[in-house]
């Protein structure tokens, strides 16, 4: 049983965490933007979730079109 508020690796209280943006991979392709939470004391990963605010990345063809289609002033 994991005690709430304690790191399962080092046993210290978890009052703050490192939040890092990572990419979720499926079949060697990046599919989703995710968030990783780790202990500030021992850097053990405490959890990973899909970033609810993560925007889909534009495909390379869409980027080329977006650069050419600048709004007229």
KATA-V318498 format. One record per residue. N is the residue number from 1. RES is the residue in one small letter. D_FIRST is the distance of its C-alpha to the first C-alpha in Angstrom with 1 decimal. Layout:
N RES D_FIRST
N RES D_FIRST
//
This chain:
1 x 0.0
2 x 3.8
3 x 6.4
4 x 9.3
5 x 12.3
6 x 11.3
7 x 12.1
8 x 9.6
9 x 12.9
10 x 15.0
11 x 12.8
12 x 15.6
13 x 15.6
14 x 16.2
15 x 19.3
16 x 21.1
17 x 20.6
18 x 23.2
19 x 24.2
20 x 26.2
21 x 28.2
22 x 27.9
23 x 29.4
24 x 27.7
25 x 29.6
26 x 30.6
27 x 33.1
28 x 33.9
29 x 34.9
30 x 33.3
31 x 32.5
32 x 30.5
33 x 29.9
34 x 26.2
35 x 24.3
36 x 21.9
37 x 19.7
38 x 19.0
39 x 18.1
40 x 21.4
41 x 20.8
42 x 19.9
43 x 20.5
44 x 17.4
45 x 17.2
46 x 14.6
47 x 16.2
48 x 19.5
49 x 21.4
50 x 25.0
51 x 27.1
52 x 28.4
53 x 31.4
54 x 32.2
55 x 35.7
56 x 36.9
57 x 38.9
58 x 42.6
59 x 43.9
60 x 46.5
61 x 49.3
62 x 48.3
63 x 48.3
64 x 51.8
65 x 53.0
66 x 51.4
67 x 53.2
68 x 56.5
69 x 56.2
70 x 56.5
71 x 57.7
72 x 61.4
73 x 62.3
//
